[in-house]
Amino acid sequence: MTEPEESGEENPRDERAEPILAPPTANPTRVRVPPEGLQPHTGEPEPSGPPPAEEA
């Protein structure tokens, strides 16, 4: 692969605006763990998809 071209911006390539608040992901340089730490998941998972249709 080739290196991306320099765009002439003043900010370095790895410097972003605000780091995101989230559990660690593929890009740990942009991730901050909340001060209270990661919370373990408890309970039932959230259903995915659209809400169920109301019956008439």
PLY file of the C-alpha trace (Angstrom):
ply
format ascii 1.0
element vertex 56
property float x
property float y
property float z
element edge 55
property int vertex1
property int vertex2
end_header
0.00 0.00 0.00
1.09 3.57 -0.48
1.18 6.32 2.08
-1.67 8.87 1.91
-0.73 12.21 0.46
-0.06 15.09 2.83
-2.94 17.55 2.71
-0.96 20.46 4.13
-3.10 20.67 7.27
-1.46 21.97 10.45
-2.78 19.13 12.62
-0.92 15.83 12.59
-2.79 12.90 11.06
-3.44 11.18 14.43
-4.65 14.30 16.26
-8.45 14.45 16.33
-10.81 16.99 17.92
-12.33 15.27 20.98
-11.61 11.69 21.99
-14.75 9.57 22.14
-16.09 8.10 25.39
-16.49 4.39 24.76
-15.12 1.01 25.73
-11.81 0.13 24.02
-12.13 -0.52 20.29
-9.84 -0.98 17.31
-8.44 2.56 17.70
-7.42 2.94 21.37
-5.71 6.30 20.75
-9.14 7.96 20.41
-10.88 6.16 23.28
-11.27 7.39 26.85
-12.77 5.25 29.60
-15.30 7.17 31.76
-14.02 8.04 35.29
-16.45 5.52 36.83
-14.94 2.79 34.66
-16.61 0.29 32.37
-19.93 -1.06 33.60
-20.57 -4.79 33.18
-23.69 -5.62 31.21
-26.51 -6.94 33.36
-30.01 -7.91 32.34
-31.57 -8.77 29.03
-30.12 -7.44 25.75
-31.95 -4.67 23.97
-34.06 -5.96 21.06
-32.75 -4.89 17.66
-34.80 -3.74 14.72
-37.99 -1.69 14.52
-40.45 -1.74 17.42
-43.18 -4.39 17.19
-46.32 -3.25 15.33
-49.40 -2.60 17.43
-52.20 -5.11 16.99
-55.54 -3.65 15.87
0 1
1 2
2 3
3 4
4 5
5 6
6 7
7 8
8 9
9 10
10 11
11 12
12 13
13 14
14 15
15 16
16 17
17 18
18 19
19 20
20 21
21 22
22 23
23 24
24 25
25 26
26 27
27 28
28 29
29 30
30 31
31 32
32 33
33 34
34 35
35 36
36 37
37 38
38 39
39 40
40 41
41 42
42 43
43 44
44 45
45 46
46 47
47 48
48 49
49 50
50 51
51 52
52 53
53 54
54 55
